[in-house]
Amino acid sequence: MYTPLESSDFFPTPVAEPQKILVLSAIPGGLRLDQEIRNIEEAIERSTKRELFEICIRTAVRSQDIRRSIAEERPFIVHFCGHGMEDGSLLLEDDAGENKLVSPQGLASLFKLHADCVKCVVLNACYSVQLAESISQYIDYVIGMNQPIEDQAAIAFTQGFYDGLGFANPNNQNAFERAFDEGMVALQMEDLLQASVPVLKKLSNKNILEINSVITNQIITPVLDNDLGNNSSEQLNIKNLQTCIRPEGRYLNLEVLAQGGMATVYKAYDTVLERDVAIKVLERKGLEQYFDKSVKEAAQICDEPQFITIYNFDVNNDVHYYIMRFIEGENLRKRMINDYPQGFPVELVHKILLKVGNAIVRARKLGFTSGGSIRPSNILLHKYNEPFISAFNLCESFPTGKILQELERMSKESDEEEYLEELAYLLPEKFATYRHDFSLDKSDQYMLGLLAYELLTGEIPHTLESLEDLQQKKDKAFKKLTPITEKRPECPKKFEKVILRMVSLRPEERYETLQEAVDAIPHNVNINLNLAKESYARCTIQPNFNRQFFKSFYYKFTVELCPHAAKKFSSLETEDDWKRQHQSLKEAILLLFAYFELKGQEQDDLFLRQDEQDEPTILSWIAKTHSHKRRNITQDFYKPFVDSLIQTVIDFDPSCQGNPDYQELVKNAWLEVVEPGVKYMISKY
């Protein structure tokens, strides 16, 4: 006989992955299954426990697919959406694509085999209550429908159920019962007439299941602050600290991860949830009030996307600390030192800036006034390059006088890098001698701009000469930053322009809102395309561009590199002839740019449809005029053509003059950008 598991027996050993929700859909018909699946994903993403779950989706499943999927994925929850029959059978397809009924007894036997891992089954299908009854002989919680359910009602119940599964559960109500109740409320608000359709079936004599003690897994989480590599005299003895973290004995195997001037971060093992956590402990006496306030503010925002979750904190003990998610990765400063001493790749900085910027924008829209400290040591980058922000910012609560006092102390006691970062990431208007309206939008974008500047240049922003200068000159001590392209010439000018505006010393010169600043960041940053476009743009504004650019190109192409190409050109006797050929070259360059850009976005069908149309489209017109039927431009003409064009650009671009390194950057950029279009034209010969 099957014996129900006690709560403590669910996971005898630590589970290395988040708990899986296996979504199975079959024979969509009229059901809006895509919407239902999307609602599950969105509900989990909004969840305060989002890191505990992983969603696996299988569509158009057949009977054998269900069996294999459950065996392979070993899910915690199985969610089926499809069609049910009045006898409790599920309607699937067989291998031949024909309808096939699967009996309740067969499915119950399947779940009996996997009762060690599956704890809940959701049957969002008509007439599935009989099937739910059969499966509940072996599975703790099963939800079925006792009659047909409308698409919109089914979707509403699903959304409510997974919202409830992810909500905080302060009263320790059974997690699945709470989720079922949330689903019923959502259904009642959508369609009261369908409110009696879903039914929850439970395994007999089942003990109360609490999600926090069942879902045990290793959650990826953070190393914060600078890793200074030295032990403070004020650092607590680890053995004594373990007895201070409450409840005593729950958090073991403490080891120092990082140590700053005010706090130390430890890695520990949570023996109840069987996972690693990080614990940040205040080391400095006299800062308890600021620490406590900062933790409480951080706790309000920490469950938002891109922020590091705070699980618990204790500010009433002799030791002030909080427990948070452990990120398996490094903070941005350590990552830069170890892997990118000359600055992060531009594309990665672009991704980080958008992720962090959008996270702060969302937090502000939700009414949160604290947003953590936007600086490299306070943002974690896990192994998949996903940034996580620590919402905790101890210094945010400091008045100006306290900030100066702490900087004075740090200049004498702290690691130089930690001190320089603290000095660099100060807000100019906070030290203004005039009265002003403080704006979170303005301050957020300034800090975000400083972050981008440092990640690109690999250097702590030189915003101040010294602490003494700040004490004497106040906000007048802050310095304008030098252009990013002086250090990173490959950085697109548009990207640089946005960042430099964000770090304007005067708040009124920044963007009006953080949203506007984030929206101004170029949507796509392709270094080579931007380099090629910017170099060509500089050529076009030269005084002699219209008269000399084509003539210079023509000479290189037909005299220096490909003499036999001269006969392919029509006679260039008049000025109008030269202008006409120059115009053709300009159009060809712009089309090559467009082809590269659209091909990169997989939207190049505009260029590839000409065989299906009577009228030529964009690049196809040039390809046809160069084919063997017209000018007979063979493959051997294209390389000298490209080489001549690039050399002409380098000769005309003032940024290339006397700068061999930049010339090489521009040359390689042009080679990559024009290659797809040239290959296309050759293919149409």
N, C-alpha and C positions, 0 to 999 in steps of 0.2 A: 504493500500500500504506500502511496505517496505521502510523505511527511512534510508539512509546511516548514520552511526555513525560519529560524528566528532571525531578528534584525541583525544580530551580531555575527550570524553565519553567512551573510550575503557575500562578503568579500574577505576570505581568510588571508589573502595576500594582497599587497598593493597593486592597483591597476595603473598601468603606465599611460593610458590614453583616456580622453574624455569619454563619458558614456554616450553610446550611439543611439540615435533615433532613426530607425530604418523605415522609410516611407515607401510603400509598395502601391503602385497604381496599375489598374488593369481595365481594358476596354473603356476608354473615356466616354464614348457616346455623347450624351448631352451634359455630362457632369463637367463643371469648371475645375478640373483637377489642377491645372497650372496655377490658378488663383489659390487653391487650397494649399498646395505645396509652398507657394510664395508666402502665404500667411504664416505657415509653420516657421519658415526661415526668418521672417521679420520678427515674429514673437520671440524667438530664441535670441536674436540679435539685440532686442530691447531689454532682454532679461538681465536681472541683477546677477544671475548665475550662468551667464552665457558661456563662460569658459568651461563649464562642466559638461557641455553637450557638443556632440558632432552629428550632423545630419547626413545620412546616406540615402540616396534616392534611386529607386529602380522603377522604370516605367514599362508599360506594356508587358507585365509579367505573366508568365504561364505557370502552371502548377509546379513544374520542376524548378522554375526560377525562384519561386518562393522558398522552397526547401533549401536550395543551394545558397540563396542570399542570407537566410537566417544562420545557416551553418558557417558561412564565411565571415559574416560581420559580427556575430554574437551580440546582437543589440540589447539594449536595456529596455527600449520601448519599440514596439512594432505598430506602425500606423498604416492601415489598409484603406484605400479609397477606391471605390468601384461600384459594382452592381451586386446586390444580394437577391435571393429568391425567397418565396414565402416559406419554403421548407427549411430555411437556414443555410442553404448551399450558397457558395460564391460562384459567380459566373466569370470564367476565365477563358483563355484560348488554349488550344492544344498546339503541337508543333506544326500542324498543317494550317493553322490560322482559323480553325473551326471552333465554335462555342463549345465549352466544356464545363460541366458542373462539378464542383468539388464539395463533398459532403462535410457536414459538421464533425462527424466522427473522424474522418481523415485528417482534418486540420487540428482537431484536439490532440490526436496522437502525435502530430508534428510538434506541437508546442510542449507536449509532455517531455519530448526529447531535449528541449532547450529551456526547461524551467529553471535551470541553474543560472541562466543569464537574463532571460526575458522576465521582466517584472510587471509590465503593463502592455495590454494590447488594445488598440483603438480601432474599431470596425466601423468606419464611416461609410456604411452601405445600408441600403434598405433591407428591412426584415432580418437584421443580423443578430437580434437578441437571442434566438435559439442557439446560434453559433457561439455567442458570448457565454451562454450557460454551459455549453460543452467545454469550452476552453478554460473556464474558471475552475474546473476540477483540478487544474494543474498550475495555473498562472494567478498571481496574487490579485491583479486588478484587470478587468476586461470591460470595455464599454461597447455596447451594441445599440442598434436602433430597432424599436418594436413595430415600426411601420414605415412606409415610404417617407423620405425626408427631402424637402426641396433643396436645390443646389445652394441658394443663398443662406438658408438655415444651416446646412451642413458646414459651409465655410465659416459662418459666424461662430458655431460651436467649436470648431477647430481652433480658430483664432483665440477665443476665450480660454480654452483648455491649456494651450501652450503659454499664453500670457500668465495664467495662474501657476503653471509649473515653474515659471521663472521668477515670480514675485517673491519678495521677502515674506517669511512665514513666522511672524513674531509670537503667535500663540501655539506654535508647535503642532498645528493641526496636521493630520495625515496629508502628505504632499499630493498624492493622487486624488484623494477625496476633495482637497482644496481646489485642485486644478479642474476637477469635474464640476464643482460648484461655480467656478468662474466661467466655464463653458456654458453652463445652464443660464447664468445671468446674461451672458452675451447673446444667447439664443433667444431668451425672453425679450430682450430689447430689440431684436431684429424681427421676430415673428412669434407672438404669444401662442398662436394656434399650434405651433410645432414644439412647444415647450415640454411636452410629455414624451417626446419620441426617444431621446437618448436614455439609456439605462446603464447603471454601474453595477457590475457583478463582482463579488469579492470571494476569494478563497476562504472556505470555512475556517474559523478559529485563527484567522491571520492576525498576528500582532500589529500594532500601529507601526506604519513605515514612515520614517522621517528622512526626507531627501538628503539632509545634511550628514546623516550617518550612513546612508546607503551608497551614495555616489562618492566613492573614494577614488581619487585619481591624482596623478601628478599634474599640477597646473604650472604652466610656464610663468615665471615671475621675477622681482627686480634686484639689481645691484644699483644702489643709488649713491650719490655724492662722489667725490674724488677718492680714488684708492691711493692713500698717501704712503702706504707701505711702512708706517711706523706706529708704535703703540703709544697712545696718550697716557700720561700718568694718571688721568682721571678715569680711564677705561675700567669698567667694572670687571671683576673677576668672573670668568664665564661660568664657573661652577656655582658661584653665589647667585649669578644672574638667573640661572635656570630655576632656582627656588623662588625668585621674585616674579617670574612671568606666570600669570594665573590663567587657568587653574594649574597649580603646581604639579609637575610631572607630565603635563600634556606635551610640552615642546622640549624636545631633547636634541642632543648632538649639535649644540650651537657652535658655529665657527664664524670668525670675522670675515665679512665680505668686503667691506669698505669702511673707511674711517675719515670723517671730516672734522672740522674744528669744533663743531657743536654737538655732533651725534655720531653714533656708530651703527652700522647695519650688519646684522647677523643673519646667517642662514640657519634654519632649524627644521626639525622634522616634527610634523603634527601627528602624534600617535593616534588620535581619534579619527581624523579624516585620511590618515595615511598618505601624506603628501608633504612636499617641501614648502616652506613659507619663508618670508623675510621679515625680520623684526628690527625696527628702527628704535634705538634707545637714546634718549637725551643724556649727554655726558656733562654738559655745562650747568653748573649751579646758577640760579638766578634767572634762568630763562623759562622756568616751568609755566608761567602764565602765558607767555607767547607760544610755547610749544602746544599747550592744551588748546588754545584758541585756533591755532593753525590746523591741528588734527581734526577738530570738529568741522571746520570749514572745508577741509579736504574730503571728509567723509560724505559731504553733501553732493559732491560732483564725481566721486571716484568710480561710480558704476557706469558712467557715460563712455561711449566708444573712445578708444585711444588713451584712456586714463587707467592708472594702475589701481586695482580694487583694494580697498582697506577692509579687512575682515573683522578686526576688533581692536580696541585700544583701552588702556588703563591710565587714567590721569589722577587717580585717587590714591595711588600707592606711593611709596618712597621712590620707586623707579617709574619714570614716565616713558611710555613706549607705545607703539602701535604695531599691529601685525598685518601684513599685506601679501598680496600675490607675489610669488617669486618668478622673476623673468629670467629665463635661461639665455643670457646675452650680456652685452656690455653697454655702458652708457656711451653717448656719442663722443665724448672726449677721449675715452680709452680706445674706442674703435678708431678714431682719427689718428691717435698716436701709434697704434699698432699696425694699422693697415693703410691709412691715407694721410701721411704726414704733410703732403703738399695740398691737401684738400680732397673732399669726397668727389666722386664723379658727379658731373652736373645733373645728369638724369636722376641720380639718387637724391641729391639735394632737392630737386624739384618735387619728387615724390614725398619726401619728409615734410617739406614746407606746406604742401597742400593738405597732407594728412593732419598735421598739427594745427594748421590754420583753421581748417574746417571743424576740427574738434573744439577749438576755443570758440569759434563762431556759434556752434550749436549750444555750447554750455552757456554762453551769454544770452542766447534767445530763450533758454529755459530759466533764466533769472539768476544764475550763479554768478557771484561777483568775485569769487576766488578761482584761479585757473592754474595754480601751480607756478613754478618758476621756469620760464622758457629759456633754458640755457643747456649747453651740451652735457653737463654733468648731471642734469636732472631729467634727461630723456633717455630711455632705454631702447636699444635696437636689438630685437631678437634675431635669431639666425636666418629668418626669412625677410630681414630688413623691414620689419613692421615696427614703427615707433610707438612707444608708450610713455605717457607723460605722468610724472609724479605730481599729484594735486597738492602735495604738502609744500608749503613755502614759509619757513620759519621767519624769514626777514621781512615778509610782506607786512607783518603787523608792527614792525619797528617804526618809531618816529624818526625824523631826520637826525636828531641828536644821537639816538641810539645806534643808527647805522654808522655814523662817523666814529663813534666809540668802538664799535665792533671791528671796523676797518683798521683802526689804530692798533687794536689788539692783534688782529690777523697779520698785519705787516710785520709783527715781531715774533709771532708764535707759529703761524701756519705755513704750510708748503707754499712756495712762491706761485705756483700755477693756480692753486685755489684762491689765493689772495688776488691775483691779477684778474681772474674770472669775475670775482665778486666786484672788483673795481670797475671792470668793463661793462657789466650788465646793470648799471645804475641808470635810473630814469632822469633825464635832465630836468624836467619840470618839477620833480620832487624837491629840487634844490633851488627853485626859482625864488627870487626875493620879492617878486610882484605877486599879486593875488590873481589866481586863475581858476577856471573850472576844470577839475581833474576829470579826464575821460578815459574809461577803460578801453574804448575803441582805439584811441590814440596810443595809449601805453602798450597794449597788446601787440599792435603792429610794429611798434618800435623794437620790442623784445624779439618778435618773430623775425624782423629784418636783421637784427644783430646775429641771431642764430644762423640764418642763411649766409650772411657775410662770412662768419667764421668757418662754417662747413665748406664753403667754396675756396677760401683763401688758405685754410689750414692754420690761421693765426688768430689769437685772441684779439678782438677789435681794439684798436688803440684810440679809445674815446677820451682818455684823460692822461695828462702827463704824470700826475702824482696825486696822492692823497692831500698833500699840503696845498697843491694848486686848487683842488676842490674846496678845501676849507676856506681858502682866501677869496676865490672868485665865484664860488657857488655855481649856478648854472652856466655862467660865462666861461667856465673852465672846460666845458665839453667841446670836443673837436670834431670837425667834419671828416668823415672817413674817405680814404682815397678810393678811386675806381677799382672795382673788382677785376676788371680786364687788365689792369697793370700786372696783376699776379696770375690771372687765369684768362689769357686772351681768347680762349675758345668759348668762354661764357657768352651766350647770346646777349646782345645789347639790350633787347627788350626786357629780358630777365633781370639784368643788372639795373636797368632804369627803375623797375618796380621796387627792387630791394633798397636802392639808394633813396628813393622817396619815402619808403617806410621808416628809414632811420634818420630822416630830417630832424635837426636839433629843435626846430620850432614846431610844436604840435600842429599849428594851423597849416603847415606846409605838407603834412602827411595826408593820406587819404582820409576822407570824411568818416568812414567806418571801416572796421576790420573786414567786413564782408566785401566792401568795395576793393580793399587791398588784395584779398584772396582772389577775387574775380579778375583782377588785373594781371595776375600771374599767367603767363602764356599757357594755354591748355596743353600743348605738346611742345616739348623741348627736344628737338633733334639738333645736336651740336653741328653736324656737318652741313645740314640744310641752312641753318642760321648763319654759319660762317660764310657759305657761298653767297647767300642773299645779301648779307651785309657788305661783303667785299665788292660785289657788283654794284650795290647802291652807292658806295663811295666812288666807284668809277664814273657812274652816271652824272655825278654832280661836279666833276672836274670841268673846267672851262673849255677844254679842247676835246671833250668826249665825242660830240656829234661829228666833228671834222676828222679826228685822228684815230679813234678807237678801231673802226672797221679797216681803215687803211693799214694800221699797224698789224691787225690780225691777218689781213689779206696778204701782206708781204711775208709774214712768218709762214703762212700756210702754203702759198703758191711759189715762193722763192726759196725759203730756207728748208722747209720740211717735206714738201710734196710738190715739186715743180710740175709734174704732169697733171696736177689739178687745175692749172691755169686755163687749159683749153675747155674745161667743163663750165667755166663762168662765161656768161655773155660779155661782150665788149663793154668795158667801163670807161667810156670816153668822156661823158658829160658828168657834171656835178649831180644831176638827177639820178644818173645810173648808180653813183656811189651811195646816195641817200637811200635809194630803193634797196640795194643790197644790205646796207647797214640796218634798215628797218627789218628786213627778213632775218638777219642775225639776232637782233634784239627779241623778235618774236620767238625764234627758236630757243633762245636761252630761257625765256619765261615759260615756254611749254615744257622744257626739260625739267625745270623746277617743279612745275605743277604735276607732271607725270610722277616724279619721285615722291612728292608729298602724298598724292592720292593713292599711289601704289602701296605706300607704307601703311595707309589706312584701309587697304583692301577694298578701295572704291574705284579701281581703275577700269571698270567696265566701260566708262565713257570712251576710253582710248582703244578698247579691244573689240568694239562692236562694228567697226567700219565694213567688215565683210558682209554684214547683214543689212547694210543700208546703201541706198543709192547715193546719198549725199555724204561727203567725207566729214569726219569729226576731228577737230583739234589736231593732234599729232599725226593722225592718219593722212592728212592732206600733204604734209611734208614728206611722209614716208612714200606716198604714191609718186610725188614729183621726183624722188630720188631713185625710184625703182628701175629695173632693167628696161622697162617699157618707155621710160621718159629720159631722164638725164643719165641713167646707167651709172649711178654712184656706187661703186663696188666697196666691199668690206675694207680694203686696204686704204681707203680715203679717210676713214673715221678716226683712227688713232692720231694721225697728224693734225686732223681738224681739232680734236679735243686738246691735244698738246699746245697747239697754236692759240686756242682760246684761253687756256689757263695761263700761259705765259703773258698774253696781252693783259689779262686781268691783273696779274702780279705787277706788271710794269705800270699800270695806271692807278692801282690802289695805293694811296699815300701811306697807309698803315703797313704796307709790305716793304717800303723803302728802307734799306739799311737794317732789316730785321730778318735774317735768314730763318730763324726758328718759326716766325709767324708766316713767312712765305711757305714753309713746308706744311704748316697747318692748313693754309688756304688751298694749296695744291691738292693735298689729300682729300679735303672736303669736296672740292670740285670733282675730283675723280669719282668719288662715291656717288655724288648727286646726279651727274650726267650719265653714269653707266647704264641704269635701267632704260632710259629713253633711247640711248644709242643702240642698245641691244635690240630694242623693239623695232627700230627703223631698219637695222640689218636683217631682222627676221622677215621683213616685208619686201625685201629686195626682189 
